Amino acid sequence: MISLAGSLLIGLIVGFLGQRSRMCFVGGFRDFLMIGDKDLLKGVITFFASAWLTIWILSVIGKLIPELYSTINVKYVMYPSFLSAFSNKFWTVSLIGGLGLGLFSTLAGGCPLRQHVMAGQGRIDSIVYLLGFYIGIIIYYVSTVKFIAFII
């Protein structure tokens, strides 16, 4: 019950901030590369800076208060070399999925976060995008991920 309440609270906060800030990762890079507009790109830079700061703060708190270390510990995945990151069996699936999501989000005019916010505001085109988005996730998972996991 507490995880449900926490998830709802975090969802409301993220939704409110997403609606007020017009945050869009795809739009930030698209507008900067196509017309040189930096307004949405500032939000992307702010997101990465705040994510870095949050991880740093949590790691400091975990070191200062040992009782909280296992609760708020941020775990890193360190690869021995750059090429070993590509040697796992799902790198092609991740690459294909990422390129597809980026392409279709750019063609739709915004990332899934922005599409969720616009769908919440009642935009029919965003609702149709999200319908295709979730159907595409199911089709992609069943066809690609299961197939590659089967053959490898």
C-alpha positions, 0 to 999 in steps of 0.5 A: 500500500505504501509503494502504491501511494509513493508511486502515485505521489511521484507520478503526480509530481513528475506529471505536474513538472512535465506539464509545466516545464514542457520537457521534451528530450527529442524536441530539445535536440531536434530544435537545437539541431534544426533551427538553433533554438536552445529553449528545450535543450536547457531542460535536457541539460538541467535534467542530466545535471539534476540526475547527476546531483541526485546520485551524488547526494544519495551516495554521500548520504549513504556513506555518512549514514551507514544504516541507509546505505543499502536503501539508497545505494546507487549501484554502478555497472562497470565494464572492463572495456568499452567493447565488452559493453557490446558483447552481451547478447542484447546490444543489437536489440537495444540499438534497434529499439533505441533507433526506432524510438528516436526516429518515430518520436522525432517524426511524431514531434516529441518524446514519450514524456511529452506525448503523455503530457499532451495526451493528458491535456486531451490531444487526440494525436498524442493519444493515437501516438501512445496507442501505437507506442504501447502496441509497438512495445508489445510487438517489438518484445514478442518478435525481437527480444524473444527471438534473439533470446531464443537463438543466442 
